[in-house]
Amino acid sequence: MLEVAIGTGGNVPLIRRRTQNVIFGLDLSEGMLRRCLDKANERGWDLELCLGNAEYLPYKSERFDVLLNFGGMSYFNDKRRVLEEMYRVVKSGGNVVVGSK
C-alpha cells in the first residue's frame, strides 16, 4: 500500500487497522517526512518513506495493490499527471482512493 502525500502520518493508524504489511509513504516535504518518521518510531509503525514528487512517482509500474491520497490533490500542480502516475504504479485490479478534507 502506498499513501501519496503522507504528511505527518495522520492516516497511518486507520490504515494499520486494515493491514499489518509495510506501508509506503511519499511526500514532497522533508519536514513532514521527518515528523512522520518520528511518529512511526515512537509507535512502532513499519513504514517505508520516500521524499518525492507525486507527478513522477519513483516506483515501478504495477507495484502496489492500493494507493491512497487524502487531502493532497489540491497541492499538486498537474493533477492529471498525478492521477496517471497513481494508476501506473497500482496493479491491474488494484484500487486508487482519492479523497479531500
N, C-alpha and C positions, 0 to 999 in steps of 0.2 A: 504494500500500500504506500502511496506517495501523497503527501499533502504539499501542494504548491502554495507558497506564501504562508509557511507555518508560523511565522512570527515568534512569539514567546512560548508557543506550545499550548495555548489555551484549549485547543480541541483534543489534545492527546488523551486526557482522561476519558473522554467519550469514545474515542477510537479504541482505546485499550479494552473497553467493555466488549468490543466485537472481535478483537484479535489479540493474541499473545505474540504474534510474529513481529519482527523488526519493522518499525515504522520509519519510512524515509521522509525527510522534510527538506524543502528547498526554500530559500528566501534570498532576496536581493540585499538585505541589510545584515551586515556583520554583527552589529549591536544586538539585533533581535535574535540572531542565531546564538550569540553568546549567552543571552538571558535564557533561551530555550535549553541550551546545554547545561547551564547551572541548575535549572529546574529538573531536568532529566537526571542529573547526577544525584540531586537531593532525594528524588522519588524512586530511583532505580528503574527508570524507563529505558528500554532498549531502542535507541534512535540512531539513525544514520543521517547526519545533517550535511547539507551542501549549500555553499554560497553560490548563487547562480541566478540567471535571468530566465524568467518563465517563457520568454519569447524564443529561447534557444535552450531547451532542456538538455542537460548533459547526461542523458540516459539513452540506452539503445532502444530501438523500436520494439514494441510489444513486450515491455519489461514488467509492467505492473498489472495486477488484477483489478485494482481500484485506484482511482485518483480523486482527490478531494481538493476543493478550493472554496473557502468560505470567507467572503468579505474582501478578497484581494483583487477581484476583477476590476474594480474602479480605479486601481492604481496602475494598471498596465496601459502602455501607450498603444500597442497594436493588439487589441483584443482578439481579432480574428486569428492572428498568428499564434497567440497563446492557446486558443482553443484547438487549432491544428496540431500544435505540439502536444497538447494533452492527449488528443486522440491517437497521435503517433506512438506514444510510449505506453498506452494501455493495450493489453492483449485483446485479440479478437474475442468478442463476447464479454469483455470486461465493462466496468462502469466508470463513467466520469460524472461526478457530482459537483455542481457549482451552485453556490448559494450566496446571498447577500445578507448583510447585517441590518 
